[in-house]
């Protein structure tokens, strides 16, 4: 897949894989509206994305943030005052940690814009110009606020699935992540767009679930070993 260009992975469903962070952004185009899935890592990057979207469609946009990590939401300001959707807990995390993420990773020009519209687990349906789009929270994994976005047979998995690099565990839930991917697998009937890296499929998700299952098993074994040592 080529970088910084649109790739159509379904009927009017596009992916743009960026050189920066190897980050994927999604675009769903309806009759008179479009949906942007993640907004990149800064306001400047978001504005570049907005210009790229206008090469595809002039339709009014809404945005979805898949989780509360800066490379997925600091571009929100480029799309304001559009509706910006996220899990309710995602908005809470962005409000709480967004200023620190902006101070650490920001470029001095970015304005923090949290999501404007939220939903509670497990799911919420959007109408994007006559196209049904499902937002789903399947459980904790990469964070406690991950969602996946489904339209037709395409799944945008956020960082619950990562193809370009090993999964990140900074604020993850390794013990729960395999079960969350197990809930995702029945939805994987076509292309699966990871948060970073090339477009994948159900086989890749199943393989990553197995790897994460091994990590969870080793973590439990290590915890049990440490407990036995403490109880001595």
C-alpha positions as CSV (number, residue, x, y, z in Angstrom):
1,X,0.0,0.0,0.0
2,X,1.4,3.4,-1.0
3,X,1.8,6.2,1.6
4,X,-0.1,9.5,1.7
5,X,-2.6,8.4,-1.0
6,X,-6.1,7.2,-0.8
7,X,-6.9,3.5,-1.3
8,X,-10.5,2.4,-1.8
9,X,-11.1,-0.8,0.2
10,X,-14.8,-0.9,-0.3
11,X,-17.6,0.9,-2.0
12,X,-16.7,4.6,-1.2
13,X,-14.7,3.4,1.8
14,X,-11.2,4.8,1.7
15,X,-7.9,4.4,3.7
16,X,-5.0,6.8,3.7
17,X,-1.8,5.4,5.2
18,X,0.5,8.2,6.3
19,X,4.2,8.3,6.4
20,X,4.1,9.9,9.8
21,X,3.5,7.2,12.5
22,X,2.5,4.8,9.7
23,X,-1.0,5.9,10.7
24,X,-4.2,4.9,8.9
25,X,-7.1,7.3,8.6
26,X,-10.5,6.2,7.2
27,X,-13.1,8.0,5.1
28,X,-16.6,6.8,4.5
29,X,-18.5,8.7,1.8
30,X,-22.3,8.8,1.7
31,X,-24.8,10.7,-0.5
32,X,-24.5,14.1,1.3
33,X,-22.1,13.4,4.2
34,X,-18.8,11.8,5.0
35,X,-17.2,10.3,8.1
36,X,-13.5,10.7,9.0
37,X,-12.0,8.0,11.1
38,X,-9.2,9.5,13.3
39,X,-7.8,12.9,12.7
40,X,-3.9,12.5,12.9
41,X,-1.4,13.8,15.3
42,X,-1.6,17.6,15.1
43,X,-3.8,20.4,13.8
44,X,-1.4,20.9,10.9
45,X,-1.6,17.2,10.0
46,X,-5.3,17.3,10.3
47,X,-5.5,20.3,7.9
48,X,-3.4,18.3,5.4
49,X,-5.8,15.4,5.8
50,X,-8.8,17.8,5.3
51,X,-7.4,19.0,2.1
52,X,-6.9,15.4,0.9
53,X,-10.5,14.5,1.8
54,X,-11.6,17.4,-0.4
55,X,-10.0,15.6,-3.4
56,X,-12.5,12.8,-2.8
57,X,-15.7,14.5,-1.7
58,X,-17.1,18.0,-0.9
59,X,-19.6,16.6,1.5
60,X,-19.9,17.9,5.1
61,X,-17.9,15.7,7.5
62,X,-18.1,14.2,11.0
63,X,-15.2,12.6,12.8
64,X,-14.7,9.5,14.9
65,X,-11.8,9.1,17.4
66,X,-11.1,5.4,17.9
67,X,-9.3,6.0,21.2
68,X,-7.6,8.6,23.3
69,X,-4.0,8.6,22.0
70,X,-2.7,11.8,20.6
71,X,-1.9,10.5,17.1
72,X,-5.6,9.7,16.7
73,X,-7.2,12.9,18.0
74,X,-4.9,16.0,18.0
75,X,-6.0,16.8,14.5
76,X,-9.6,17.3,15.6
77,X,-9.3,21.1,15.5
78,X,-8.9,20.9,11.7
79,X,-12.5,19.6,11.4
80,X,-14.3,21.8,14.0
81,X,-17.1,22.6,14.4
82,X,-18.0,19.2,13.0
83,X,-19.5,16.5,15.2
84,X,-16.7,14.4,16.7
85,X,-17.8,11.0,18.0
86,X,-16.1,8.8,20.5
87,X,-16.9,6.4,23.4
88,X,-17.9,8.3,26.5
89,X,-14.8,7.1,28.3
90,X,-12.6,8.2,25.4
91,X,-13.8,11.8,25.8
92,X,-13.2,11.6,29.5
93,X,-9.6,10.4,28.9
94,X,-9.0,13.2,26.3
95,X,-10.3,15.8,28.6
96,X,-8.2,14.5,31.5
97,X,-5.0,13.6,29.7
98,X,-5.2,15.7,26.5
99,X,-3.4,18.7,27.9
100,X,-0.5,16.6,29.0
101,X,-0.4,14.8,25.6
102,X,-0.5,18.2,23.9
103,X,2.3,19.5,26.0
104,X,4.4,16.4,25.3
105,X,3.7,15.7,21.7
106,X,2.2,19.0,20.3
107,X,3.8,21.3,17.9
108,X,2.9,24.6,19.6
109,X,0.2,25.3,17.0
110,X,-2.4,22.7,17.9
111,X,-5.6,23.5,19.7
112,X,-7.0,20.6,21.8
113,X,-10.6,19.8,20.7
114,X,-12.2,16.9,22.6
115,X,-15.0,14.9,21.1
116,X,-18.4,16.6,21.0
117,X,-20.7,13.6,20.8
118,X,-20.3,10.3,22.8
119,X,-22.0,7.0,23.3
120,X,-22.0,4.4,26.1
121,X,-21.0,0.8,25.5
122,X,-21.6,-1.4,23.7
123,X,-22.5,0.4,20.4
124,X,-24.0,3.2,18.5
125,X,-25.2,3.5,14.9
126,X,-24.6,6.5,12.7
127,X,-26.2,7.5,9.4
128,X,-23.6,8.8,7.1
129,X,-25.4,10.2,4.1
130,X,-27.7,7.2,4.0
131,X,-25.0,4.6,4.9
132,X,-25.3,2.8,8.2
133,X,-22.0,2.9,10.2
134,X,-21.6,1.0,13.5
135,X,-19.4,2.2,16.3
136,X,-18.7,-0.6,18.8
137,X,-16.8,-1.0,22.1
138,X,-15.9,-4.7,22.3
139,X,-13.9,-4.6,25.5
140,X,-10.6,-3.3,26.8
141,X,-7.4,-4.0,25.0
142,X,-5.0,-1.4,23.6
143,X,-6.7,1.0,26.0
144,X,-9.9,1.0,28.1
145,X,-11.7,3.2,25.5
146,X,-11.1,1.5,22.1
147,X,-13.8,1.3,19.5
148,X,-14.1,-0.3,16.1
149,X,-16.0,1.2,13.2
150,X,-17.9,-1.0,10.8
151,X,-19.3,-0.2,7.4
152,X,-20.4,-2.8,5.0
153,X,-17.8,-5.6,5.2
154,X,-14.9,-3.2,6.2
155,X,-13.7,-2.9,9.8
156,X,-11.6,0.0,11.1
157,X,-10.1,-1.5,14.2
158,X,-8.0,1.3,15.6
159,X,-5.0,0.2,17.6
160,X,-6.8,-3.0,18.7
161,X,-5.0,-4.3,15.6
162,X,-1.6,-3.1,14.6
163,X,0.1,-4.5,11.4
164,X,3.1,-2.1,11.1
165,X,4.6,-2.7,14.5
166,X,4.2,-4.9,17.6
167,X,1.1,-4.0,19.7
168,X,1.7,-1.2,22.2
169,X,1.2,-1.9,25.9
170,X,1.7,1.5,27.4
171,X,-1.8,1.8,29.0
172,X,-3.1,-1.5,27.7
173,X,-5.0,-4.4,29.3
174,X,-3.0,-7.5,28.1
175,X,-5.1,-9.9,30.1
176,X,-8.3,-8.8,28.4
177,X,-7.0,-7.9,24.9
178,X,-7.3,-11.5,23.5
179,X,-11.0,-11.7,24.5
180,X,-11.7,-8.4,22.9
181,X,-10.1,-9.6,19.6
182,X,-12.2,-12.8,19.9
183,X,-15.3,-10.5,20.0
184,X,-13.9,-8.7,16.9
185,X,-13.2,-11.8,14.8
186,X,-16.9,-12.6,13.9
187,X,-17.1,-9.0,12.4
188,X,-14.1,-9.5,10.2
189,X,-15.7,-10.5,6.9
190,X,-13.6,-8.4,4.7
191,X,-10.7,-5.8,4.9
192,X,-9.6,-5.0,8.5
193,X,-7.9,-1.6,8.7
194,X,-5.5,-1.5,11.6
195,X,-4.5,1.7,13.4
196,X,-1.0,1.5,11.9
197,X,0.3,-0.5,9.0
198,X,-1.1,-2.2,5.9
199,X,-4.7,-3.3,5.6
200,X,-5.2,-6.8,7.1
201,X,-7.8,-9.5,7.3
202,X,-9.4,-12.0,9.7
203,X,-6.4,-14.3,9.5
204,X,-4.1,-11.5,10.6
205,X,-6.4,-10.7,13.5
206,X,-6.5,-14.3,14.5
207,X,-2.7,-14.5,14.5
208,X,-2.4,-11.4,16.5
209,X,-4.9,-12.7,19.0
210,X,-2.8,-15.8,19.4
211,X,0.3,-13.7,20.1
212,X,-1.5,-11.6,22.6
213,X,-2.9,-14.7,24.2
214,X,0.6,-15.9,24.7
215,X,1.6,-12.6,26.3
216,X,-1.4,-12.8,28.6
217,X,-0.5,-16.3,29.6
218,X,3.1,-15.4,30.3
219,X,2.0,-12.4,32.4
220,X,-0.3,-14.7,34.5
221,X,2.5,-17.2,34.9
222,X,4.9,-14.5,36.0
223,X,2.4,-13.0,38.4
224,X,1.7,-16.5,39.9
225,X,5.5,-17.1,40.2
226,X,6.0,-13.7,42.0
227,X,3.1,-14.4,44.3
228,X,4.5,-17.8,45.2
229,X,7.8,-16.1,46.0
230,X,6.1,-13.6,48.2
231,X,4.2,-16.3,50.1
232,X,7.4,-18.3,50.2
